[in-house]
């Protein structure tokens, strides 16, 4: 199994969530986060004075999937998360291995813990 963590622009989340649901993912976790990257600052004005923020608001998406389905999820996130031709600050995706998953309610393990049978 794979865990896919994506940090994306907040304005992209509505469409991205819809497209991931169309793919048939069983669930995801969304978290409001803020972060900093090299050379990135958000410049705003408050009461006529310029203010630079180095922590930019983002949304973190977490999805656990089968190994075979992970590429489709990543492709969807890249397609829907990209701004135009791609701009700095569009986000980043991390993919890691998941050794085990256990459903608390059913005690199901592995992929059966994350995929619901209909």
C-alpha positions, 0 to 999 in steps of 0.5 A: 500500500502507498500513502500519498500526501499532497500539499496544494493551494487552497483554491484548488481543493474543491475541484481536486476533491471532486476529481479524486472522488470520481476516481473512486477513492475510498476516503481521504483526510484534508488538513489546513496547514501553512508552510514555508519554502525557499524564496517564497513569501506572501506579500500583503498590505495591512493599513497601508503598510506592506507585510511579508508572511513567510508561512503560506496557507495550504491544504494537505491531502492524505490518501492511502491506496493500493500500490497499483492505484497510487499512480492514478491518484498522483496523476489526478493531483498533478493535473488538478493541482497545477496552476496554468503551466505550473507556477512555483507554490503549486505544491508538492506530493510525497509518496511513502510505503504503508506496512500495515493498516487496521480498521478499528471497527472491523479489525480488518487488516491490509487493503481490506482495512481501507477499502469498503466492500459494497 
